[in-house]
Amino acid sequence: MSIVRHESGPILSLAVENGNTIYLAGIVPKNLKNDIKGQTQEVLAEIDRLLAKCGSSKSKLLQATIWVTDIRNRAPMNEVWTVWTDPKNLPVRACIEAKLADPACLVEIMVVAAKG
């Protein structure tokens, strides 16, 4: 079984395929001036792009881990998440309050998905 790495940099790959499973790195927004909703939308758009590159989509999500810098941002983040997800194919999920590397970054999302 081959392992395929996508968009590798000096410390990580943004996506790794192993068999029929796709693992994405924790995705953070680039535009840190946006509020939690805007940052979440940007992150989810990047997840869509990476999943498509690997031959998958949000309907194939298996697991999601979401970090927010303030748990009070969970509700507005969930508003964006709920619109984005496929309601018939929801992944298992955790949402955790955490300090992120850049204080202006409000959300980071990591997912695992099936191919196909």
C-alpha distance (Angstrom), angle and dihedral (degrees) to the residues before:
residue distance angle dihedral
M1 . . .
S2 3.78 . .
I3 3.77 126.7 .
V4 3.81 117.2 -141.7
R5 3.80 120.7 -162.9
H6 3.81 122.4 -160.5
E7 3.80 129.9 -158.4
S8 3.78 95.8 -3.5
G9 3.77 119.7 -170.6
P10 3.78 134.9 178.5
I11 3.82 94.9 -69.5
L12 3.82 108.3 18.3
S13 3.78 149.5 3.4
L14 3.80 117.0 -116.6
A15 3.82 90.9 -139.8
V16 3.79 135.3 15.2
E17 3.80 125.4 -169.2
N18 3.79 120.0 -157.3
G19 3.78 115.1 173.3
N20 3.79 108.0 -49.7
T21 3.80 94.7 -20.0
I22 3.81 128.6 92.8
Y23 3.79 122.0 -160.1
L24 3.80 119.7 -165.3
A25 3.78 124.6 -160.8
G26 3.77 118.7 -121.3
I27 3.80 103.0 -72.4
V28 3.80 119.4 -146.0
P29 3.80 130.1 -175.8
K30 3.79 121.8 -100.6
N31 3.82 95.1 -152.9
L32 3.79 101.3 67.4
K33 3.80 93.4 174.8
N34 3.83 90.5 76.2
D35 3.80 122.6 95.5
I36 3.80 121.3 -114.1
K37 3.81 92.6 -81.4
G38 3.79 93.6 50.6
Q39 3.80 92.6 45.6
T40 3.81 91.2 48.5
Q41 3.82 91.6 50.1
E42 3.80 90.3 51.4
V43 3.80 92.7 48.8
L44 3.81 92.5 48.4
A45 3.82 91.2 49.5
E46 3.81 88.9 53.7
I47 3.81 90.1 48.7
D48 3.82 88.8 52.2
R49 3.82 90.0 51.3
L50 3.80 94.5 49.0
L51 3.81 94.2 44.7
A52 3.82 90.5 50.6
K53 3.81 90.1 49.5
C54 3.81 87.8 55.5
G55 3.82 94.7 45.8
S56 3.80 98.6 -101.4
S57 3.80 142.4 94.8
K58 3.80 142.2 -153.7
S59 3.82 89.8 -85.8
K60 3.82 86.8 68.9
L61 3.81 96.5 53.2
L62 3.79 114.0 135.7
Q63 3.80 102.4 175.3
A64 3.80 139.2 7.1
T65 3.78 131.3 -169.6
I66 3.79 115.8 -166.6
W67 3.78 125.2 -169.6
V68 3.82 120.1 -164.7
T69 3.79 124.0 -177.3
D70 3.80 91.9 -139.1
I71 3.80 120.5 30.4
R72 3.82 88.1 -146.3
N73 3.83 85.2 71.4
R74 3.80 89.9 62.7
A75 3.82 94.0 89.9
P76 3.84 97.1 51.6
M77 3.83 90.1 41.6
N78 3.82 88.4 52.1
E79 3.81 90.4 53.1
V80 3.81 89.1 61.7
W81 3.82 93.3 38.6
T82 3.82 92.5 52.3
V83 3.80 93.0 52.4
W84 3.82 91.0 47.5
T85 3.80 101.8 46.0
D86 3.78 126.0 82.9
P87 3.85 101.5 -112.5
K88 3.82 92.0 -151.5
N89 3.81 92.6 52.3
L90 3.79 107.6 40.7
P91 3.82 117.5 166.6
V92 3.76 126.8 -136.7
R93 3.78 106.6 -93.6
A94 3.78 146.7 -170.2
C95 3.81 126.4 -164.9
I96 3.78 115.4 -161.6
E97 3.80 133.9 -178.1
A98 3.80 108.5 -128.9
K99 3.77 143.2 154.8
L100 3.83 107.5 -107.9
A101 3.82 126.8 -151.4
D102 3.82 93.7 -104.0
P103 3.83 114.5 44.1
A104 3.83 90.2 -146.1
C105 3.81 90.7 58.7
L106 3.80 108.2 93.7
V107 3.82 101.5 -179.6
E108 3.80 141.8 26.1
I109 3.80 124.0 -175.4
M110 3.82 129.6 -166.5
V111 3.80 122.3 -174.2
V112 3.78 141.4 -175.8
A113 3.81 118.7 -153.7
A114 3.77 140.9 175.6
K115 3.80 120.8 -116.1
G116 3.76 123.5 -117.0
